[in-house]
Amino acid sequence: MSELSVKDGLTAMEVASYLRRNSDFLKEFPDIALLLRLPREQGPAASLASYQLEVLRDKNSELSRRLHDLIEIAHENESLMVRVHTLTLALMRADSLAETVKGVVASLTEDFHTDLVRVLLFKSEPELPATDWLLVEADGPSSMPAFADFLRRGEPLCGRLQQDKLDTLFGARAGEVQSAVLLSIGDVGMLAIGSQDANRFHPGMGTVFLRLIAEAMAAAVGRYAHSE
């Protein structure tokens, strides 16, 4: 091992740099290791080996916590995938436009535990049920300028919606909606999900499963909405 030169004005940074380059220093001078005061939040100074062990334990605890979080996320994603798959199968089995939109609303309400669901279609059909959750705008997107930018982009909109959009979609219950998701159903309509929880839907949330739901619904509704 190289010799540590002695000079006036040796700085702490220089000592630290030297020790990093000569990791066996304390092995050759064990008496110095016994004199070192190691940083701990409380309690007396411990030996270097004990200190290192505690640091490793802290790191291991943090890694275990992160692994637990990842496992929880994986379980949640698996559960969501199963529910999306179940919804997709239900849409495939539906044999009419009315059954399709009913299936979507039932699944989102019962399986995804949503507070409010609204389906807005750009085509009227006699068979469609007269209900609060179904809105029909037979004149199409051109009659809804407030949604023009959203429909042009086609991207999920999450978080707080503007009041005019809330009023159009949720009517008398717009005041209950603290956060929402708005999805484009291809060129056949829109799907809105409202929550009384202000933190349930937010701009930074993942939208993979929302996109899957929107695409499945667009394909299912499109079978009937495009027919003459």
N, C-alpha and C positions, 0 to 999 in steps of 0.2 A: 504494500500500500504506500502511496506517495506521502511525503512528510508535509505536515501543515506548517507553512511558514508563519512566523510571528512578525507582525508589523504593527505600527501605531495606527489607531483609528480603524481597526477591523470591525466591519459592520455586521449586523445580524443577518442581513441578506447574504453576505459573503460566507458566513458560517453555515447557513442553511444550504447554500449552493454546494459547499464542500461536502456536507453530510449526504446530500443527494447523490453526489458522484462517488462517495465512499461509504456504501451502505454497511460495510463490515466494521466501521470505526468502533461502535459500542461493543462489538464482540472482542476487540483487542483491548478495550479499556472499560471493563465491566463496572469498575468503581464509579465511573462517570454516570453510567446508566442509573445507579442507585441514588445519585444526587439530583437527577432531573426531576423537576416539578411538572407533572403532566396536567393538562387542562381538563377539569371536570366541573360540572355545574355545582356539585355539592360533595361533601365528604373529603377525607384526607387524600393526599396524592397516592397513587397506586404504582405498582411496578410497571415497567414498559410492556411486559408480556400481558399483564392484566388489562392494561389500557387498550392494547391492540385487540385483545379478545372481546372487550366490551364494544369497541368500534365495529368489529365483525358481526357481533350479535345485533347491533343496531341496524347495520346494513341488511342483515338477513331478515330482520323483522320487517323492514321497509319492503324488501323484495317479496316477502310472503304476503304483505298487504296488497301490493300491486297485483300479484298473481291471483289473489282472492277476488279483486275487483274485475280482472279480466275474465275469470271463470263466471262471475255473476253476469257480466255483459254477454258472454257467450250463451248462457242459459236463457237470458232475456231475448236475444236474437233468435235462438232456436224456437222459442215459444211464439214469437212474432211470425216467423216463417211458416210454422204450422198453421197459424190462424189465416195468414194470407193464402196459403195453399187451399185451406178449407173453403175460403171465400171464392177462390178461383173455380174450384170444382162446382160450387153451388151455381155460379154464373154459367158454367158450361151446361148444367142440367136444366136451366130455365128455358122454357119453350115459348116465351112471349116477352114483350117489352115490359109489361106490367110486372111479371114475375121477376124479371131481371132487376128492376129498380127496387122492388120490395126486398129481394134477397140481399142487395147491397146494404140497405138501411138496417135490416134486421141483424146482419152480421156485424156491422160497425157498432150498433147499439149494444148487442148482447155479448159478442166475443171480444170487442175492442173497448168496451165500457166507455163509450163516448156520451157526452151530455146531449148534444144537439147535432142532427145531420140534416143537410138540405141537398137535394138533387135538383139541378136546374137543367132542363132540356130545351133544345132549340127546335123542337118539333112536337106538335100536339097529336095525340092519339085518343080515340074515343075510349079505349080500354083502360087508360091510365086512371088510377084512383084519385079521388078528390080528397087530398090530405094536406096538412100543413107542411110536411117535409118534402113535398113535390111542387116545384115551380116550373111553369112552361112559358117560354118566350118564343112564340111561333114566328116572330119576325126576325129571329136570329140575332147574332152578336151586334149587328149594326144598330139595333135599338137599345144597346146597353153601353153607351160611351164610357161610363165609369170603369168598365172592365176591359177596355180596348187594349191598354198596355199589357195587362196581365195575359190576355188571350194571345196577343202577338208573341210574347216571350214563351209562353207555354210552360214556365217553370213553376213548381210549387211555391205558394206564398204562405209563410208561416209567421205567426206573431199577432200583433194588434192590427186589425183591419181598419181602414178608414170608415167613418160613421156612415157614409152613404152606401158603402158596400154592405155593411152590417144590416142596415135598414132594408135593403133590397133582398138580402138572403134570409134574414131571420125575423123580419117584420116586428111584431109586437114583443118578441122575446130577444131582440137585439141587445137590450140592456143587460141580459144575463151573460152575454159572451165576453169573457175577459181575455181570451186568446183563441186563435182559430187557425185552420189550415184551409187553403183554397186550392183545388186541383182542377186542371183542365182535362176534360174527358174527350180527348181528340178534338174533332170539330162538331161534336154532337151536344156538348153542354159543359156543365161544371159540377163539381162535388165540393161541398163546404162542410167542415166539421168544426163545431164550436164547443168550447170548454168554459166552465165556470171558474177554472183554475188559471190564473194569469201566467203561471209558469209552465203549463203543460206543453204549449206550443210556442216556440221562439225562433227567431231568424237563424240562429246557429245550430239548430238541431239537424240530425241526419234525415235524409228524405228518401233513402233507398226503398224502404217498404211502402212509403206513400206513393212513390212512382209506380211500383209494381201493382198496387191497388188501382191506380188511375188507368194504367195501361190495360189491365184485365177488364176493367169496367168499360173502357172505350171500345175494346174489341167486342164485348158482349152486347152493349147497347147499340153499337154500330150495325149489328146484324139486322136490327129492326128499324132504327132511326133512318137508315139510308134506303130502306125499301119503299116502294111506291104503293 
